[in-house]
Amino acid sequence: MQTIRGFRDILPEHISLWQRVEQEAFSLFESFGFKEIRIPVLEKTDLFARSIGETTDIVEKEMYTFPDRKGGHLTLRPEATASICRSYIQHKMYATDPLRKFYMTGPMFRRERPQKGRYRQFYQIDAEVFGIESAYIDAELIFLLNELFKRLGLTGLTAHINSLGCPECRPSFQRALLDFLGERKELLCENCTRRIQKNPLRILDCKVESCQQALQGAPATIDHLCPACADHFDIVTTTLKKQGVEFMVDKSLVRGLDYYTRTAWEIKTTTLGAQSAVAGGGRYDGLVQELGGPATPAIGFAIGFDRLVEVMAQLEIETPKPPLDLFIIALGAAALEQAYHWSCELNQRGLRTEVDFRGKSLKSLMKRANKLNAAHVLIAGENELKENQLILRNMETKDQSSLSMDNLVPELINILKS
């Protein structure tokens, strides 16, 4: 039996980097006032069609959708924002306190072509803010991401930012874009030809080479902003400059989802020799209302967990493995019985302790202790049990001492925790 194509196991020997990212991210998020939320992996298909956009590649080609037994359609979540918005509305969080900050992590599902760093079950760390219209929260989220990646040891970071405008200024941009594309229809792929009337903004996100050529010299959203959007974007860029956050205004940057408005960004690193996006986000002020809630400004981002860990591994950013506090070498049936109880009690008291119950030789068990990076080894054989004196060995200094079996566990706790 093998895993499904595009799905994978994350093995114990690889998990330390994942845990380090989670610990750093969650600690930082909590410092900035975020609270954890957990959402289901399965939602009604209409939630994603309405929020992401029916003409996006995600909805048209990539979602894992299937009928349920009552005739409806369900979808494995392809992203987290829509689900968090649904939760915000369903539980009427806006009624008690419209200002909310959430974070979550977990798997997402898209049926894309599997390749290095991209999987059909992939993981994201997600953060969302509801109820704040101010441009300072846009800058704060970009600053927060920049700080997280610095703490994780990533260098060469640059925020690529753009403004996608709002419903007030987007129509003038659409007209300019349609005029521009009208002379280049023959270069567009089949999907973009179909979308040119329904949703021309989707064409800006197309990765087909002929469409990329057609878009050379295309008008940019940032050149068609209304005064309110222009002021908003100016505050974001001015604030980031004052904070020393490296960024560049990227007029070609668009996000692949329909709900984005105003500020959009990606965080990229040049450390590997080519620019690699490790996170992206933006503002989506109309989404809560679109899904049936009250008009609520909102903004958020997602970190590509798989890609981030891959970058850290290639940069040889390692997470030190905590040593095993104690490895108990029990030689013989009587010693194994005693060791079992000692180990359980020590683990219960917060000391990482292991016993090998396979009946191996002393030499083999010492090798096992080294492999597990044990700080101390307790040796209990027939002679030690008879004499009521066990041997405690410090694996770093090689010093050995004798310990009485009387009051053994409290004595070990004093030594190992000192």
Solvent accessible surface area in square Angstrom, and as a share of the most:
residue,aa,sasa,rsa
1,M,234,1.04
2,Q,170,0.75
3,T,75,0.44
4,I,122,0.62
5,R,152,0.55
6,G,12,0.11
7,F,43,0.18
8,R,87,0.32
9,D,99,0.51
10,I,46,0.23
11,L,78,0.39
12,P,110,0.69
13,E,106,0.47
14,H,106,0.47
15,I,57,0.29
16,S,28,0.18
17,L,23,0.12
18,W,16,0.06
19,Q,85,0.38
20,R,51,0.19
21,V,0,0.00
22,E,51,0.23
23,Q,123,0.55
24,E,48,0.22
25,A,0,0.00
26,F,47,0.20
27,S,65,0.42
28,L,3,0.01
29,F,0,0.00
30,E,78,0.35
31,S,89,0.58
32,F,53,0.22
33,G,41,0.39
34,F,0,0.00
35,K,124,0.53
36,E,76,0.34
37,I,23,0.11
38,R,202,0.74
39,I,18,0.09
40,P,70,0.44
41,V,60,0.34
42,L,67,0.34
43,E,17,0.07
44,K,149,0.63
45,T,25,0.15
46,D,80,0.42
47,L,17,0.09
48,F,0,0.00
49,A,14,0.11
50,R,109,0.40
51,S,3,0.02
52,I,0,0.00
53,G,6,0.06
54,E,117,0.52
55,T,12,0.07
56,T,1,0.00
57,D,58,0.30
58,I,12,0.06
59,V,31,0.18
60,E,64,0.29
61,K,119,0.50
62,E,27,0.12
63,M,26,0.11
64,Y,51,0.19
65,T,58,0.34
66,F,84,0.35
67,P,89,0.56
68,D,50,0.26
69,R,246,0.90
70,K,194,0.82
71,G,61,0.59
72,G,34,0.33
73,H,98,0.44
74,L,38,0.19
75,T,0,0.00
76,L,42,0.21
77,R,6,0.02
78,P,0,0.00
79,E,8,0.03
80,A,0,0.00
81,T,10,0.06
82,A,0,0.00
83,S,0,0.00
84,I,0,0.00
85,C,0,0.00
86,R,52,0.19
87,S,8,0.05
88,Y,0,0.00
89,I,26,0.13
90,Q,110,0.49
91,H,111,0.50
92,K,122,0.52
93,M,27,0.12
94,Y,57,0.22
95,A,75,0.58
96,T,114,0.66
97,D,66,0.34
98,P,71,0.45
99,L,84,0.42
100,R,63,0.23
101,K,37,0.16
102,F,14,0.06
103,Y,9,0.04
104,M,4,0.02
105,T,41,0.24
106,G,10,0.09
107,P,32,0.20
108,M,0,0.00
109,F,18,0.08
110,R,41,0.15
111,R,134,0.49
112,E,35,0.16
113,R,168,0.61
114,P,28,0.18
115,Q,81,0.36
116,K,160,0.68
117,G,14,0.14
118,R,117,0.43
119,Y,49,0.19
120,R,17,0.06
121,Q,41,0.18
122,F,26,0.11
123,Y,49,0.19
124,Q,21,0.09
125,I,0,0.00
126,D,2,0.01
127,A,0,0.00
128,E,0,0.00
129,V,1,0.00
130,F,0,0.00
131,G,28,0.27
132,I,33,0.17
133,E,109,0.49
134,S,52,0.33
135,A,4,0.03
136,Y,135,0.51
137,I,9,0.05
138,D,0,0.00
139,A,1,0.01
140,E,50,0.23
141,L,0,0.00
142,I,0,0.00
143,F,55,0.23
144,L,0,0.00
145,L,0,0.00
146,N,12,0.06
147,E,48,0.21
148,L,0,0.00
149,F,0,0.00
150,K,119,0.50
151,R,108,0.39
152,L,0,0.00
153,G,38,0.37
154,L,3,0.02
155,T,87,0.51
156,G,40,0.39
157,L,17,0.08
158,T,33,0.19
159,A,2,0.02
160,H,6,0.03
161,I,0,0.00
162,N,1,0.00
163,S,1,0.01
164,L,16,0.08
165,G,2,0.02
166,C,16,0.10
167,P,106,0.67
168,E,144,0.64
169,C,10,0.06
170,R,43,0.16
171,P,59,0.37
172,S,41,0.27
173,F,3,0.01
174,Q,52,0.23
175,R,148,0.54
176,A,28,0.22
177,L,0,0.00
178,L,58,0.29
179,D,107,0.56
180,F,31,0.13
181,L,0,0.00
182,G,41,0.39
183,E,132,0.59
184,R,67,0.24
185,K,99,0.42
186,E,139,0.62
187,L,72,0.36
188,L,16,0.08
189,C,27,0.16
190,E,151,0.68
191,N,33,0.17
192,C,0,0.00
193,T,67,0.39
194,R,106,0.39
195,R,8,0.03
196,I,10,0.05
197,Q,133,0.59
198,K,140,0.59
199,N,25,0.13
200,P,5,0.03
201,L,30,0.15
202,R,15,0.06
203,I,0,0.00
204,L,31,0.15
205,D,38,0.20
206,C,13,0.08
207,K,159,0.67
208,V,70,0.40
209,E,127,0.57
210,S,40,0.26
211,C,0,0.00
212,Q,70,0.31
213,Q,98,0.44
214,A,1,0.01
215,L,23,0.12
216,Q,131,0.58
217,G,74,0.71
218,A,25,0.20
219,P,33,0.21
220,A,12,0.09
221,T,10,0.06
222,I,31,0.16
223,D,91,0.47
224,H,55,0.24
225,L,35,0.17
226,C,24,0.15
227,P,110,0.69
228,A,56,0.43
229,C,1,0.00
230,A,44,0.34
231,D,90,0.47
232,H,13,0.06
233,F,17,0.07
234,D,83,0.43
235,I,64,0.32
236,V,0,0.00
237,T,16,0.09
238,T,53,0.31
239,T,24,0.14
240,L,0,0.00
241,K,140,0.60
242,K,170,0.72
243,Q,82,0.36
244,G,54,0.52
245,V,8,0.04
246,E,117,0.52
247,F,39,0.16
248,M,84,0.38
249,V,62,0.36
250,D,23,0.12
251,K,106,0.45
252,S,92,0.60
253,L,13,0.07
254,V,24,0.14
255,R,47,0.17
256,G,26,0.25
257,L,21,0.10
258,D,45,0.23
259,Y,18,0.07
260,Y,16,0.06
261,T,16,0.09
262,R,30,0.11
263,T,1,0.00
264,A,0,0.00
265,W,0,0.00
266,E,32,0.14
267,I,1,0.01
268,K,37,0.16
269,T,0,0.00
270,T,65,0.38
271,T,49,0.28
272,L,59,0.29
273,G,71,0.69
274,A,66,0.51
275,Q,103,0.46
276,S,14,0.09
277,A,46,0.36
278,V,3,0.02
279,A,7,0.05
280,G,5,0.05
281,G,0,0.00
282,G,0,0.00
283,R,0,0.00
284,Y,2,0.01
285,D,40,0.21
286,G,41,0.39
287,L,4,0.02
288,V,0,0.00
289,Q,107,0.48
290,E,88,0.40
291,L,25,0.12
292,G,62,0.60
293,G,12,0.12
294,P,54,0.34
295,A,77,0.60
296,T,7,0.04
297,P,33,0.21
298,A,0,0.00
299,I,0,0.00
300,G,4,0.04
301,F,4,0.02
302,A,22,0.17
303,I,0,0.00
304,G,27,0.26
305,F,2,0.01
306,D,7,0.04
307,R,57,0.21
308,L,0,0.00
309,V,15,0.08
310,E,29,0.13
311,V,0,0.00
312,M,0,0.00
313,A,54,0.42
314,Q,87,0.39
315,L,49,0.24
316,E,141,0.63
317,I,26,0.13
318,E,138,0.62
319,T,33,0.19
320,P,118,0.74
321,K,136,0.58
322,P,91,0.57
323,P,66,0.41
324,L,7,0.04
325,D,37,0.19
326,L,0,0.00
327,F,1,0.00
328,I,1,0.00
329,I,0,0.00
330,A,4,0.03
331,L,52,0.26
332,G,36,0.35
333,A,87,0.67
334,A,63,0.49
335,A,0,0.00
336,L,39,0.19
337,E,114,0.51
338,Q,71,0.31
339,A,0,0.00
340,Y,108,0.41
341,H,107,0.48
342,W,22,0.08
343,S,9,0.06
344,C,63,0.38
345,E,70,0.32
346,L,0,0.00
347,N,71,0.37
348,Q,153,0.68
349,R,118,0.43
350,G,57,0.55
351,L,7,0.04
352,R,114,0.41
353,T,7,0.04
354,E,71,0.32
355,V,20,0.11
356,D,15,0.08
357,F,112,0.47
358,R,158,0.58
359,G,60,0.58
360,K,85,0.36
361,S,68,0.44
362,L,80,0.40
363,K,146,0.62
364,S,42,0.27
365,L,3,0.01
366,M,42,0.19
367,K,129,0.55
368,R,82,0.30
369,A,0,0.00
370,N,95,0.48
371,K,161,0.68
372,L,47,0.23
373,N,84,0.43
374,A,8,0.06
375,A,35,0.27
376,H,32,0.14
377,V,0,0.00
378,L,0,0.00
379,I,20,0.10
380,A,0,0.00
381,G,4,0.04
382,E,120,0.54
383,N,102,0.52
384,E,33,0.15
385,L,38,0.19
386,K,167,0.71
387,E,122,0.55
388,N,49,0.25
389,Q,72,0.32
390,L,1,0.00
391,I,49,0.25
392,L,7,0.04
393,R,54,0.20
394,N,42,0.21
395,M,20,0.09
396,E,154,0.69
397,T,75,0.44
398,K,111,0.47
399,D,96,0.50
400,Q,100,0.44
401,S,59,0.38
402,S,78,0.50
403,L,14,0.07
404,S,40,0.26
405,M,38,0.17
406,D,99,0.51
407,N,107,0.55
408,L,5,0.03
409,V,9,0.05
410,P,53,0.33
411,E,72,0.32
412,L,0,0.00
413,I,21,0.11
414,N,101,0.52
415,I,57,0.29
416,L,25,0.12
417,K,119,0.50
418,S,125,0.81
